Amino acid sequence: MAENKEPQAVLSDEERFPLIKDFSFLKELRQDNAAPVFNFQSGDRLQEKHLQSIFNYEKAFVHREKIKENEVPDFVKNYILESIDKVPFYKGGSNDLQEHVTFSKAAIRQTPWQFICDDADMNDLLVYSTSGTTGPAMDVLFAPETQASWIIQLESIMKEMGISFSKNPERVAIALICNQEKTLTYASLSTYLNGSGVLKINLNKDDWRNEQDRINFLEKYNPEVLTGDPIAFMALKNLNPQLSPKLMVSSAMKLHPKTEKELSTFFNCPVIDVYGMTECRMLAFRTGDVYRSIRPDIYFEVFDSKSDKALPYGEFGELVLTGGNNPFLKLIRYRTGDFGRLELRDGIQCITELEAREPVLFYDEKNNVVNNIDVSRGLMHLDLSAYSLHQNTDRSFEFAGRGDKELEPQVFQKLLELFGSKATITVTIQAEPITKSPQSKIVYTSDVE
């Protein structure tokens, strides 16, 4: 039931952060006079065994295996051996990567338990519900060390730039900036970063007691790294805060060079464009004309979009990956739904012509910006296998969906809630596909400048 999908915070701080003894800074963040009205509580749940696993994972970045064309890396061979021995979805399968067929999100959505290692500790299980920004929403299972390891992935990029976290337990290390109608917001800590603060905030003025607090709160705690999507970053820039981040990390949708330059100039720091997904966290970052693989535990292939045929380096197709460090989600030849070409540079896989999601700005009846992520979240509980939403120059909307026609009134009502009761909206849902393109199940477009 949709009403039961909203996450509930039920753990104490001691349970969320078993290795942290001093919660004074966390309480300060939550209780600050300028703090937003936080609606959730989150923690990394890292114990000593998890922390040791993270440190071991960090070493893998130092001793990264070089990839060779037409040769399966040793780490992939070992990963497959473990998976066919311990993971129900792969048991009895071949130890040869070439013998494995590809699979997509549908398999994970329908039977997530099939991808769990037999020896995974179920007491460690974390569940994250995706927003469904490129397809129907699904629950992704994580272990605590897997969830926290994205910081290691980020640090691998930072080290190349000569940047590092201070790991100061009285500073905010990371702030995730959102600009949405509704999202979870919280103040948290990072055990790996020595108890440094981690924030997730929403710039929507309805999340704050006072509009000015959005600036005051961020300026007071001045996060070392800002993460978010291009729409949220531009909304932050327009508030004109006096911040001095070491780095800005853009993800979730394509970062255009013009926007990157504008943000970098205003905030006086590097801005990097990261390619990743909820299932695997960070995968690659843009450097020059390519997205270079970050991970020593992920192996990319390119497949034909309409058949189970692997393509050679240099050909355009769907990105398929094998690997990861998640005992609750073992992936062998997983179709990402993203497209590009692969090439090797100094033994590291790089993606060219990556087809990432374009940022799309919609406007409601009061000319306020509506992030396309809000549309995805609003419709995520409806059984739509695909849809498109287009805004015309006169600000009217055209929605075309694939699913049960009886959903039309629900879609119409949700779009009215997002764009205003006076918005002109046409909703059509049918059983036939709305697009022949295999690239995406959700398409957002706009003619509004």
PETAWO-V388668 format. One line per field, one symbol per residue. ss: DSSP state (H for helix, E for strand, - for the rest). psi: psi as a letter, one per 40 degrees, with the letter a starting at -180 (. if undefined). burial: # if it has 16 or more other ideal C-beta (glycine too) atoms within 10 Angstrom, else .. Layout:
ss->???
psi->???
burial->???
This chain:
ss->-HHH--------HHHH-------HHHHHHHH----------------HHHHHHHHHHHHHHH-----------HHHHHHHHHHHHHE---------HHH---E-HHHHHH-HHHH-E----HHH-EEEE---------EEEE-HHHHH-HHHHHHHHHHH-----------EEEEEEE-------EEEEE-----EEEEEEE--HHH-----HHHHHHHHH---EEEE-HHHHHHHHH--------EEEE------HHHHHHHHHHH--EEEEEEEE---EEEEEEE--EEEE----EEEEEE------EE-----EEEEEEE----------EEEEEEEEEEEE--EEEEEEEE-----EEE-----EEEHHHHHHHH----EEEEEEEE-----EEEEEEE-HHHHHHHHHHHHHHH-----EEEEEE-----------EEEEE---
psi->hdeeehihheiiddddgeehdhedddddddeideiigieihiiefhidddddddddddddddfhhhhihehhiddddddddddedehddeheiiehdeehiiiaddddddgdeeehidehheeehihhhiefdeaiiihhhiiddddeedddddddddddefiiidfheeihdhhhhigidhihiihaihddffeiihihihehdeeidhddddddddddegidhhiaiddddddddeefigigidihhhadihhiddddddddddefiihihhhaiddeahdiihhbeihhhdheehhiihihdeifhiiiheihahhhihaifheeghhhfhhdeiiaiiihhfehhihifhgihhhhhihaeefihhhdddddddedeighdiiihhhideeiihhhihahdeedddddddddddeieeihhhhhhidiieiehediehhhiieh.
burial->...............###.#....##..#....###.#..#######..##.##..##.##..#..#....##.##..##..##.##.##..#...#..#.##.#..#...#..###..#...#.....#########.###################....#.#...#.###########.#.#########.##########..##....######..#.###############...#.#.###########...##.##..##.#########.########...##############.#....##.....##########################.....####..####.#####......#############.#.######...#.#.#####...##.###.##..###..#.#.#.#....#.....#####.#...
